[in-house]
Amino acid sequence: MRGMWAQCSRWLAGDKPNFVFLLIVLAATVVLLRSVLGLTGLGVEGMATLFSGLLAGLVVWWQIRLLVRQLEYTAVQELDKEWNSPEMLKRRAGAWIEDKEIPNPQNVEDVLEFLEKVSTLEKERYISIELIWDTFGWYIGRYYYYCKDEIQRLRTYWTGKEDRTLYCDLEHFYESLLGFEARKRNLSKAAVKEEYHNTRGKFIRAEGARE
């Protein structure tokens, strides 16, 4: 039973359908309907009508789900194009002071604004963490990790005091991505952060070379 509920959860989360599992669900529905038939006296025709309605509802639900996933996929594709556009590559290259391996306070804000937009869309469930990870999510965690101090400075710079609403979606999404990356790569969060730390210079030089 727990395996069935786990499969249902993956379905609702947007994973690819398991059609064998679908047949099992339909078979279980038939058994349930037979039980209902015995309790309510619907008759064979009533049971058939009820079953047809449930099946039609399932088909409609799945078609809607496919449409939503297609729209989500298109949105992530557009974001990925923007992330790798010539203009954004130039911004990413100028976001760092390579010899000091620190963010460039005059330029990094443009990139952070884009990542905040992506984080907000994920928070509002317009796009999924899975699709973001499969495109440019690898960069988001690293940008936040290397720019934490700069984000704190910006929070004070624009308001005169620390305003934690600034880049709050990016901060929250960073934590989600950190856990997601750790699970994907079978590492601990601490190990992922250590890798971020050890590859800081390599990452910044790679971004600086994109112009």
Secondary structure as UniProt FT lines:
FT   HELIX           2..13
FT   HELIX           19..40
FT   HELIX           43..83
FT   HELIX           86..93
FT   TURN            94..95
FT   STRAND          96..97
FT   TURN            98..101
FT   STRAND          102..103
FT   TURN            105..107
FT   HELIX           108..123
FT   TURN            124..125
FT   HELIX           129..135
FT   HELIX           137..157
FT   TURN            158..159
FT   TURN            164..167
FT   HELIX           168..184
FT   TURN            185..186
FT   HELIX           189..198
FT   HELIX           200..208
FT   TURN            209..210
//
